[in-house]
Amino acid sequence: MLSRLKIPKTILWVINTGLVLFTLFFIFRLITFFAFNPPGISFADCLPSFALGAQYDLRWISIFLLPVILFSYHRPFSPFYSARNKRIWTWYLAVITFLLFLFFIADMVSFSYNRTRLDAGAMNFVEDPGISLNMIWQTYPLIWILVGLAAAIVCFKWALNKSHWQVINLTDGKAIMHRKMPFVITALLLGLFVYGRMDNTPLKWKDSFALKDSFKTYLALNPLQNFFSTMQFRKPVINEKGAREAFPVMAEFLQFPPKAPFGFKRTVAPHSAALESKPNVVLVICESYSMYKSSMSGNVLNASPYFDSLSKKGIFFERCFTPHFSTARGLFAILTGIPDVQLFKFSTRNPEAIDQNTIINDFTDYSKHYFLGGDPGFNNFEGLLRNISNLQLHTERTIDAPRINVWGISDKDLFLAANTVFKKEQQPFFAIIQTSDNHRPYTIPETDHDFQKKIVSKEILEANGFESLEEYNTFRYADYSIQKFIEAAVQEEYFHNTIFVFIGDHGVAGNATSVYPSVWTTHRLSDEHVPFLIYAPYLVAPQQRKETVSQIDVLPTIAGLLQRPYDNFTLGRDLLAPDKKGNLAFITNTAGKIGIVNDQFYYVKSLDFAEEDLAPIDTTISYPRGVLDSVQRKMRTLTNAYYQTAQYLLLNNKKSP
C-alpha cells in the first residue's frame, strides 16, 4: 500500500527497518516481564508500562534511523543510489543492532543480579576494563555469547538486504521519484518521536516514575534510556542546607550534647570495658558473605560450620546490615563511617570523595597492613586506602602464591601469607584482610585436596538461597579458608592478644524465606544482611547480640575496645558503649530507594516518586493503624535526615593535613 503512495524507496526501507527494531524492543520487554515480574503484578497491571515503553523505544529507534533520512535527503547518499551506499548503511544498522543486543544482554545480567535495569553504575566496572572483562571471560560462556551475537547480526544484515531488495521489487517501474518533501516530513516525524510528546514537555526519564512502582518503572524504561539518563547522576550531590536542617534529628540519634554546634567530629573517651593490653586488630572483610546463606542463620545446608563455631565464642551481631550493595561501597563504609549514597558512581572512584578521615589513623603506635589477593587498583581500593597513614600493602604483586582466577590468589593462601607477616611483627598491628574468592567465577584450587566438595540437588540449593552448586561450594571454601587461618594463628604468640573482627562486605539478593521473614526476600534485605563477629577468646567474653546494627559501626566498636581516646568524624557508633541508644541501620540502593531497618520494622522510600513502605520484621505481630502511622512518620524523618547528612559528609570528611 505504501508503494502506491509513491513514497521514496529509502523511506520505505526505513519504515521496514523501524518495524523490525520495534519488534525487537517489544520482545525484549516481554522477556523482562516474564523473567522478573514480582508476585502480585499481572500482565494487565503492566500495560501502562508497555504503553510508555513504546514511546521510549520509538525515541531510540528514531535516533538510529534519523541519520539515514537526513543523509538521504541528498540522493547521492541514499542506500538506493549505489551498491556502495547500500553496504555502508546496512553495516551502520548492523553495528547499531550489535550494540543494541549488547545492551540487552548486559541489562538481563543486571536484572538477574541486582533486580534493576542497566544504569550508569555499570561504568564503575568499565573503568576497570581488564579485570571486568577477565571476570566475564572466566564466568560466562563468552565465546558462545559472541557467536550468538554474530549470528544474530548476520541474520539482521541479511534481513536488511532482503528488505532492500523487496523495496526495489515493489517499486520498480512505478516512477517513484526521489522527492525531498517526504524526507522532510519523515525527519520531522522521527524528530517528534525523539521529543516523545505532542505538548510542550518532552518525554523524560522521570516520566516512568509516575507508574509508582519500581518494577513497572523499570519495565517501561529500556536499557538505553535508563543508562544514558542516569549518566548525569554520576557526580556527587551535596546539600549543606539540607544537612544543617537535618542536624537536630541526627544529633539526637548520635546522642550529642544538647545544643551541640553543627559538625560530627567528637573525641570519644574509653569506657570501662576497654582493654589495656594494646591488642592487635585483624579486620577481615568477607566477600559476598550473606547472612542467610550461612550456618549462623540456621540455614540447613550448613555452609559455614567453622564460622558458626567462632560466633559462639565471640561477640556476634546477628543482625548487621551494610548501607549498600557492592565491595567498593562496603570498604568505603567500613573505613569512613559514611554510607556511600552516591547512587551511580562508587565514591572510591570519585576524586572529590576519595580524601577521607578514618579512625584507623588514631592507632598511631600500631603498624598497619592491608592484604588483598588481587589488584587493589580495582574500583580504586588503593586510592581509598591511601587515607591510612603508613599502610603496608600486601597483594598479588608481593605475595608468593599462585593466581587461581581474575581475583588473584586463593583466600587460604592470602590468610596464611597474613599469618606469616603477623608472627614476625615486633609491635602492635592493625591489619585489614579483604577476601575475594566467594564471587564469580567461583574457583576452588585443585591443590587444596583436604577440601571436599559436596553435591546437593538444585531444588534444595534454591530453596535455601543458593543459585548453583558452584556458589554453595565456594561459600563453603570461604569457611574452610577462615578455619585454616585461625588454626594457623592459634599456634602463634600474637593470637592471645589479638582481636579478630569478621564482617561481610555485602550480601546477595536471593530467596531467604527458609530462615528469615518474607521481608528479607520481598524487600531485598538479603542484599545487605551480613555477619559481624568480634572474636578474641582471651580478651572478650562471648555475647550473642540480637539488635540491629550497621557496617559503619565497625571501626568505632573496635576503637572502643581499646583503652585510648579516639576521634570519630562521621556516623558510626560504638556498639558496646554502655550508654548507646537506638538500634538501626541505614540502607540505600541503586534502585533509587533509601530506608532504615530497626529491630521491628523496615521503612523504605523512593527518591524519585511518592512510594514508601513500612514492613514489619515479624509478620505475626498485629500493629494498630495509629502505631504504624506514627512509626512511619518517625522513620521517614530519620531516613531523610540520614540521607542528607551522608550526602554532606561524602565531601566534608577530609583527612587532616
VOPAFI-817458 format. One record per residue: x, y, z of N, C-alpha, C in turn; residue in one letter. Coordinates in steps of 0.2 Angstrom, whole numbers, plus 5000, padded with zeros to 4 digits. Each point is the difference from the previous one (the first is absolute). Last residue first. Layout:
<pts>
XYZXYZXYZA
...
</pts>
This chain:
<pts>
522850875287500650014997500649965004P
497449925001500450055002500750004997S
497849904988500549985004500450065003K
497450024993500750004997500549985005K
497450014997500449965005500750004998N
498150094987500250045005500249965006N
499049924979500550054998500350055006L
498449825004500449974994500650054998L
498250065016500749975003500449974994L
497850084995500450065002500749975002Y
498349844995500250044994500550065002Q
499149885017500549964997500250034994A
498350115012500650005003500549964997T
497849994991500350074999500750015004Q
498849805003500250004993500350074999Y
499149965021500649964999500350004993Y
497950115006500650035003500649964999A
498049914992500250064996500650035003N
499249825012500249984993500350064996T
498850045020500749985002500349974993L
497750064999500450065002500849985001T
498449834996500150044994500550065001R
499349865018500549974996500250044993M
498250075015500750015003500649974996K
497749984992500250075000500750005003R
499149795001500150024993500350075000Q
499149925020500749974999500250024993V
497850065006500550035004500749984999S
498249894989500150064998500550045003D
499549795008500450004994500150074997L
498649985019500749985002500450004994V
497750034997500350065003500749995002G
498849814992500150054995500350065002R
500449775014499450054999500250054994P
501149755001500150075003499450044998Y
500849735003499550044997500150075003S
501749774996499850065004499550044996I
501249834990499549975004499750055005T
501850044984499350004997499549975004T
502550125004499649945002499350004998D
501350184993500549945000499749945002I
498750214988500149975007500549944999P
499750224983499949925001500249985007A
499350234985500249985006499949935001L
500350184978499849945003500249995007D
499750184977500449995006499649945003E
500150184977499949935002500449995007E
499750204982499649995006499949935002A
502150074984499350015000499749985007F
502450014997499850034993499250015000D
501449905018500250064999499750044994L
499049805016500350014994500250075000S
499749845022499750054996500450014993K
499749835025500350014993499650054996V
500349865026499750064997500450014993Y
499749795019500450034994499650054997Y
499949895027499750024993500550024995F
500449925024499349984998499850014993Q
502250055009499949945003499249974998D
501150174983500150005007499849935003N
500650154975499849945003500250005008V
499650194978500349985007499749935002I
500450144974499649985006500449985006G
499850084971500450015006499549975006I
500349984971499650005006500550015006K
500449984975499850065002499650005006G
501249824989499450014998499650065002A
502249935007500050034993499350004997T
500450015027500149954995500050044993N
500150015030499850034994500249964994T
499750025030500149964993499850044994I
500650005030499850044994500149964993F
499649925027500450004994499750044995A
499749965029499750004993500650004995L
499250035028500349944996499750014993N
500350155024499750004994500449954995G
501350105021499349994999499850004993K
502349975019499750014993499349995000K
501750005019499450044999499750014993D
501949855006499449995005499450044999P
501749924981500050065004499449995005A
500649864980500149985007500050055006L
499950044976499449965001500149975007L
500850234988500349955004499449955002D
499850154978500050005007500349945003R
499950174975500149945004500050005007G
500050184983499349985003500149935003L
502150194997499449994996499449975004T
502350055008499850054995499450004997F
501549925023499549974995499850064996N
502349945016499550054997499649974995D
501149905024500150014993499550054997Y
501449895025499550044996500150004993P
500649795016500350064997499450044997R
500249755008500150055005500350064997Q
498549824986500750025002500050055005L
498049924989500349945003500750025003L
498850154985499750005007500349945005G
500550024976500450055004499750005007A
498949864986500649975001500450055004I
497950074993500049945005500649985002T
499950164983499850035007500049955005P
500249924978500650035002499950045007L
498149894989500549965001500650035004V
497850084991500250005007500649965002D
498950034978500450065002500250005007I
498649824991500749994999500450075001Q
497749955015500350024993500749984999S
497849905016500550055000500350014993V
497949895017500150024994500650055000T
499649805019499850074998500250014993E
500549815014499449994996499850074997K
502349865011499650065000499550004994R
501649845017499649994994499650065000Q
502549955012499350035000499749984994Q
502449935015499549994995499450045001P
502350105009499649945002499449994994A
502750104998499350025001499549945001V
502549984999499950075001499250025002L
501049784992500450025006499950075003Y
499049914979499849955006500450025006P
499150134978500750015004499949955007A
498550104977500249935003500750015003Y
497750124989500650025003500249945004I
498250044978500349975005500650035003L
497850014982500550055003500249965006F
498549944975500349995007500550055002P
498050064983500649975000500249985007V
498050114981500149975007500649965000H
499150134981500450045004500249965007E
498649924981500650034997500550035005D
497949905007500549954999500650034996S
497950125003500550015006500649954999L
498050044985500749994998500450025006R
497549984997500350075001500850004999H
498749794999499650054996500350075000T
501149835013500049984993499650054996T
500250035023500749994998500049994993W
498050005011500250074999500750004997V
498849815009499950014993500350064998S
501049885022499450024997500050024993P
501849825006499950075003499350024997Y
501049784995500350025007499850075003V
499349904978500149945004500350015007S
499650164982499449995004500149945005T
501550134983500249995007499449985005A
500950034973499449985003500349985008N
501250194985499849934999499549995005G
502250194995499249995000499949934998A
502150085014499849984993499349995000V
501950155017499649944999499949994992G
502250135012499350014998499649934999H
502150035011500150064996499350024997D
500549865023499949994993500050074997G
501449935022499450034998499949994993I
501649945024499749974993499450044999F
502350025017499350024999499849984993V
501949955022499849984993499350034998F
502050055019499350014998499949984993I
502149945018499850024993499250005000T
501949915016499850075001499850034993N
500549775001499750015007499850075001H
501249934980499349985000499750025007F
502450014993499650065000499249995001Y
501749834999500050035006499550065000E
499649784985500550055001499950045006E
498749814992500649985001500550055002Q
497850054993500049975007500749985002V
499550074977500150055005500149985007A
499449844982500750035000500250055005A
497849934998500449945003500750025000E
498550154990500050005008500449955003I
499850014976500450065003500049995007F
498849844988500849995000500350065003K
497750014999500249955005500849994999Q
498950144985500050035006500349955006I
499749924978500550055000500150035007S
498149864996500649965000500750055001Y
497950104995500049985007500749955002D
499650074978500150065004500149985007A
499249844985500850015000500250065004Y
497749954997500349965005500850005000R
498850134984499850025007500349965005F
500249924979500450065001499950035006T
498649834994500649975001500550065001N
497950064993499949975007500749975002Y
499850094978499950065005500049965007E
500049864982500650035000500050065006E
498049884995500549965004500650035000L
497950164996500449954997500449965005S
498650185006499850004993500349944997E
499250045027500649994995499749994993F
498650025020500350064998500650004996G
498449825008500450035006500450064998N
498649884985499550015005500450035006A
501249944981499650064999499550015005E
501449805001500450065000499650074999L
498949794999500250015007500450075000I
499449924979499450025003500250025007E
501749914986499850074999499450025004K
501649815010499550014995499950074999S
502349925009499350015003499650014994V
502749925007499550004995499350015003I
502750075008499449965001499550014994K
502950015005499350034998499449965001K
502450025014499649964996499450034998Q
502750055008499350035000499649964995F
502349955004499649985006499350045000D
501750034983499749934999499549995007H
501050214986499849995007499649935000D
500950084980500549985004499849995007T
498650094982500149925000500549985005E
498650235002500649974998500049935000P
497950154995500349975006500649974998I
498250204991500549964998500349975007T
498150164990499949955004500649944999Y
499750234989499849944996500049935005P
499050195010500149974994500750014998R
499849995025499750054995500149964993H
501149975023499349995000499650044995N
502450035004499949934997499249994999D
501350195012499750014993499849934996S
500950155026499949944996499750014993T
501550155019499450014995500049944996Q
501150105024500149944995499350004996I
501550185017499449994997500149944995I
501250095024500149974994499350004997A
501750115020499350004998500049984993F
501849975022499850014993499350004999F
502250015020499349994999499950024992P
502449925003499650065004499349984998Q
501749874991500450015007499650065003Q
499549804980499950065002500350015007E
499849804986500650035000500050075003K
498149864997500449975005500750035000K
498450074984499850025007500549975005F
500249954977500250075001499950025008V
499349794991500750005000500250075002T
497749974998500349975006500750005000N
499050074980499950055006500349975006A
499949864982500650054999499950055005A
498449845000500649975003500650054999L
497850064991500049995007500749985003F
499750004977500050075002500050005008L
499849794989500650024999500150085003D
497949914999500449965005500750025000K
498550094984499950035007500449965005D
500850014975499549975003500050035007S
501050144979500149945004499449985004I
499350154980500750005003500149935004G
498150094987500050035006500749995004W
499449904978500050075000500150045006V
500749755002499550034996500150074999N
501549865012499649954998499450034995I
502850055008499350024999499649954998R
502149965017499850004993499350034999P
502050085017499549955000499750004993A
501550165015500349944996499549955001D
499750285002499949935004500249944995I
500050244993500549985005500049945003T
498450084983500650024998500649985004R
497749975006500249954995500750024997E
499650125023499649984995500249954995T
500450175023500249934998499549974995H
500850265012499549964996500349934998L
500250205021500449954995499549964996Q
499850265013499749934998500549964996L
500150245011500549955000499749934999N
498050165003500850025000500449945001S
497650024988500349975006500750025000I
498750064982499850055005500349975007N
500149894979500650055001499850045006R
498549844991500449975005500650055001L
498450044983499750015006500549985006L
500749964978499950085001499750015007G
500249784992500750025002499950085002E
498249884991500149985007500650045002F
498850004977500550055004499949995008N
499149864982499550055003500450055005N
501749834993499349994998499550045005F
502449995003499850054996499249994998G
501349845013499750065004499850064996P
500349734994500350064998499650065004D
500149755010500050024993500350074999G
499649885021500349954996500150024992G
500250145024499549994995500349954995L
500550145025500149944996499449994995F
501350205018499549984996500149944995Y
501050145025500149954994499350004996H
501650145021499349994996500149974994K
501150065027500249994993499349984996S
500050155023499949934997500350004993Y
499850195015500549965002500049934998D
498350174996500650034997500649955002T
497450004997500449945002500750024999F
498250134992500150015008500549955003D
499249994977500650055001500150025007N
498149874992500649965001500650045001I
497850094996500249995007500649965001I
499550164978499849935003500349995007T
499450204978500249985007499949935001N
500250094975499649995005500449995007Q
499950054971500450025006499650005006D
499149944979500549955002500450025006I
498250124987499849975006500549955002A
500250134980499850055005499849975007E
500649874980500650045003499850055005P
498849764994499950084999500650045003N
499749755000500150024993499950084999R
499549895020500749985000500250024993T
497750025005500450055003500849995000S
498249904982500349985006500450065003F
497850024984500850005000500249985006K
497750034996500249974994500850004999F
498750085020499749954998500349964994L
500850135023500050024993499849944996Q
500249995024499450014997500050034993V
501449865019500250034994499350014996D
500550015027499749964995500150034993P
501650035021499550034997499749954994I
502049975015499450015005499450034996G
502349934992499950075002499450015005T
500949784993500650045001499850075002L
498349844994500449975006500550055002I
498850044980499650015006500349985006A
501149974979499950075002499650015006F
500249784992500650025002500050085002L
498149914990500149975007500650025003G
499550064978499650045004500149985007R
501149884983500350065001499650055005A
499149784994500750005004500250075001T
497449964997500650004996500650005004S
497450085006500249944997500650014996F
499150145023499949994993500349934998H
500050075023499650064997499949994993P
500349795017500450044996499650064998T
499449845022499950024993500550054997F
499549815022500450054997499850014993C
499349845020499650044996500450074998R
500849835015499749964995499550044995E
502350025016499550044998499649964994F
501949925020499749994993499350044999F
502449965016499450045000499750004993I
501349785008500150074999499450045001G
500149764999500550015004500250085000K
498449904986499849985007500550015005K
500450034977499550055002499849995007S
501549854989500350065002499550055003L
499249814989500349985007500450065003S
499050024979499550005004500349985007D
501450004982499850075002499550005005F
500549804991500650025004499850075002Y
498549894986500049975007500550035004P
498850064977500550035004500149985007S
498349924983500650024996500650035003A
497649885004500650005004500650014996N
497649974995500549974996500750015003L
497950085009500149925001500649984996V
499650255012499949974993500249925000N
500150185018499649945001499849964993G
501450205005499350024999499649945002S
502449985000499750045006499350024999M
501249884983499849965005499750045006S
499950114975500549985005499749955005S
499050144982500349944998500449965005K
498950215005499549954999500349944997Y
501450195003499849975006499549944999M
501950094982499350015002499849965006S
502250094988499849965005499350015003Y
501750094981499349974999499849955005S
502550065005499650014994499349974999E
501450095022499849944997499650014994C
501950125017499450024996499949954995I
501450035024499949964994499350024997V
501950095019499450024997499949964994L
501650005023500049974993499350014998V
501750115020499349994997500149974993V
501450015026500050004993499350004997N
500450095026500049944995500150024993P
500450115024500250024993499949944995K
499350005024500649964998500350024993S
498050085014500650035001500649974997E
497250014995500549965002500750045000L
497250075005500650004995500649965003A
497850055010500149934998500650004995A
499150205010500249965005500249934998S
500150204983499549995005500349945004H
501250224985499949925001499549995005P
499850224986500449985005499949925001A
499750184978499749955004500549975005V
499650234984500549965003499649955005T
499050124976500050005008500649955002R
498850134976500649975003499950015008K
498450074984499949935002500649985003F
498450244995500749974999499949935003G
498750245006500049964994500749974999F
499450065025500050034994500049954994P
498749965023500649994997500150044993A
498149975018500350064997500750004997K
499649805016499450054998500450064997P
501449784998499750045006499550054997P
500249774987500450065001499850045006F
499349784989500050015007500550065001Q
499149904979500749995002500250025007L
497850044992500149934998500749985003F
499450225000499649975005500249925000E
500850144984500450025006499649965006A
499150004978500649965000500350005007M
498250144996499749935000500649955001V
500550244997499749985007499749935000P
501050084979500449985006499749995006F
499150064978499949935002500449995007A
500250204987499350005003499849935003E
502150044990500050045006499249995003R
500549894980500449975005499950045007A
499150094980499649945002500349975006G
501250174990499450035003499649945003K
501949954987500250025007499450035003E
500349844979499550045003500250025007N
501049864976500250035007499550055002I
500549794982499650055001500150025007V
501649874980499750005007499650065001P
500349884976500450055004499650005007K
499249874982500649975002500550055004R
497750024988500149995008500649975002F
499450034977500050075003500149995007Q
499649814987500750024999500150075004M
497949884996500350005007500850025000T
498749984980499650055004500450005007S
500749844984500250074998499750055004F
499349775004500850015000500250074999F
497749944997500250005007500750015001N
499149984978499750065004500350005007Q
500649814988500350064997499850065004L
499049795005500650015003500450064997P
497350015001500549964997500750015003N
497550055012500750024998500349954996L
498049945011499950054995500650034996A
500149855018499849964994499850054995L
500750085021500649974996499749964994Y
498450105014500450054998500649974995T
498649855012499650034994500550064997K
500849905020500049964994499750024994F
499950145020500749994997500049954994S
497950165007500349935002500649994996D
498650194996500049995007500149935002K
499850144979499749935000500049985008L
501150204992499350015001499649935001A
502350034993499949995008499350015001F
500950024978499949935002499850005007S
500750204991499349994998499849935002D
502350095001499650005006499349994999K
501550024982500249945003499549995006W
499150154981500550005004500149935003K
498850154978500049945004500649995004L
499250254994500249944997500049945004P
498450224999500449975004500349934997T
498350164990500650035001500649975005N
498249854986499950065003500750045001D
499649784990499750044996500050075003M
501949815004499450025002499750054995R
502249894998499649955004499350025002G
502350064988499750055005499549965004Y
500849884982500550015005499850055005V
498549964983500149945004500550015005F
499750174985499550005005500049945004L
501550014982500250055005499550005006G
499549874981500549975004500250055006L
498650094984499649955004500549965004L
500950164986499650035005499749955004L
501149924982500550025005499650045005A
498749934982500349945004500550025005T
499250174985499549975004500249955005I
501550074984499950055005499549985005V
500349874981500649995005499950055006F
498550014982499949945004500549995005P
500350184984499550015005499849945004M
501550004981500350025006499550015006K
500149824978499750075002500350015007R
500549824980500350025006499850075002H
498449834985500550055000500350015007M
498649804986500150035007500650055000I
498949844982500250075000499950045006A
499849764995499450045002500150075000K
501549804995499550024995499550045002G
501149885020500350004993499550024995D
499749965024499950074997500350004993T
500049805014499350035000499950074997L
502249885001499549964996499350035000N
501750105013500150014993499549964996I
499949975023499850074998500150014993V
500849805008499350005000499750074998Q
502349975004499849974994499350004999W
500850085020500250044995499849984993H
499749865018499550055000500250054995S
501549835004499449974996499450065000K
502050055011500149994993499449984996N
499950015024500150074997500149994992L
500049805012499350035000500050074997A
502149905004499749974995499350024999W
501250085018500250034994499749974994K
499549905020499750075000500250034993F
501049805006499249994998499750074999C
502250005008500049974993499349994998V
500350065022500150064996500049984993I
499749835016499450045000500150064995A
501849855004499549974996499450054999A
501750075014500250004993499549974996A
499749985023499950074998500250014992L
500349795010499350014999499950074998G
502249955005499849964994499250014999V
500950095019500250044995499949964993L
499549895020499650065000500250044994I
501249815004499449984997499550065000W
502250035010500049994993499349984996I
500250045024500050064996500149994992L
499149895023500249974993500150054995P
500450065027499449984995500349974993Y
501450055019499449995003499549974995T
502350084996500049945004499449985003Q
500150204986500349944996500049945004W
499350205011499549974995500349944996I
501550115014499549975004499549974996M
501650134989500349935003499549965004N
499550224993499949964994500349935002L
500250165017499349994998499949954994S
502250085006499749965005499349984999I
501050154985500349945000499849955005G
499150234998499849954995500349935000P
499350205016500549955001499949954995D
498650184999500650035002500649965002E
497849924995500350024994500750035001V
498649965018500349944998500450014994F
498650175009500549985005500449944998N
498250074987500650034999500549995005M
497749935002500549954996500650034999A
498350135010500449975004500449954997G
498350124989500650034999500549975006A
498049844993500050075001500850025000D
498049784995500750034999500050075001L
498149895013500250014993500750025000R
499249855020499950074998500250004992T
500249815017499350024999499950074998R
502249875003499850065004499250025000N
501049814988500450005005499850065005Y
498849954980500049945003500550005007S
499850194985499349985003500149945004F
501950064988499850055005499449995004S
500549874981500549985005499850055006V
498950054981499749945003500449985006M
500850184987499450025004499749945004D
501849974984500250035007499450025004A
499549924979500349955004500250035006I
499150154985499549965002500349945005F
501550154989499650035006499549965003F
501149924981500550005006499650045006L
498950004979500049935003500450005006F
500150204988499349995003500049935004L
501850054986500150035006499350005004L
500049904979500549975004500150035007F
498750114984499649945002500549965005T
501050184988499550025005499649955003I
501449944983500450025006499550025005V
499049964979500249945004500550015006A
499350184986499449975004500249945004L
501650094986499950055005499449975005Y
500549894980500549995005499950045006W
498750034981499849945004500549985005T
500450194987499450015005499849945003W
501850004984500250045006499450005005I
499749884979500549975005500150045006R
498850104983499649945003500449975005K
501050164987499650035005499649955004N
501349924981500450035006499650035005R
498949944980500249945004500450015006A
498550204991500549964997500149945005S
498150155002500450034994500549964997Y
498549965020499849974993500350044994F
500450065024500249924999499749974993P
500650275003499549955001500249934999S
501250224996500149965006499549955002F
499850154980500749965000500249965006P
498050154999499949934997500749965000R
499250185019500450004993500149944997H
498849995019499750064997500350024994Y
500849835015499749984993499650054997S
501150025022500550004994499749994994F
498550005018500350074999500650004995L
498949805006499550044997500450074998I
501149845013499949974993499650054996V
500450045023500650024995499949974993P
498349955017500050074998500650024995L
499649795013499850004993500050074997L
500549955023500449954996499950024993F
498750115016500750025000500549964996I
497749935002500150064996500750035000S
499549825014500049984993500150064996I
499850045022500749984999500049974993W
497950095008500550055000500749974998R
498249855002499950044994500650065000L
499849875019500349964995500050044993D
498950095019500750005001500449974994Y
497749995001500250074998500750005001Q
499049805006500050014993500250074998A
499749955023500649974997500150014992G
498050065012500550055001500749974997L
498249855000499850064996500650055000A
500249815013500149984993499950064996F
499550025023500750004999500249994992S
497749995007500350075000500750004999P
499149795003499850034993500250075000L
500149845019500650034997499950034993C
498449885014500250055004500650044997D
499149814990499650054999500250065004A
501249805002500150034994499650064999F
500449945025499749974994500250034994S
500949985027499950054994499949964994I
500349905021499550045001499950054995G
502449895004499349975002499550065001P
502150054984499949985007499349975001P
501550004976499450045004499949975007N
501849944982500150035007499450035003F
500149874979500649985003500050035007A
498350064984499949935002500649985004F
500150224992499549995004499949935003F
501750054985500150035006499449995005T
499849944977500549955004500150035007I
498850144986499649945002500449955004L
501150184990499650025006499549955002R
501349964981500450015006499650025006F
498949994980500249945002500450005006I
499650204990499449985003500149925003F
501750114987499950045007499449965003F
500349934978500649985005499950035007L
498550074983499949935002500549985005T
500450204990499550015005499849935002F
501550014983500350025006499550015006L
499249954978500449945003500350025006V
498950164989499549955002500449955003L
501250164989499850035007499549955003G
500849964978500549995005499850025007T
498650044982500149925001500549995006N
499750224993499449985003500149935002I
501750094987500050025007499449985004V
500049964976500549965004500150025007W
498650134987499749945001500549955003L
500850214994499650005006499649945001I
501550014982500350015006499650005006T
499150014978500249935002500450005007K
498050184994500749994997500249935004P
497450044995500550025005500749984998I
497749984990500650034997500550035005K
497949885003500050075001500650034997L
499649774999499550044995500050075002R
501449855013500350014993499550044996S
499349935021500450065000500350014994L
498749815002499650065000500450065000M
</pts>
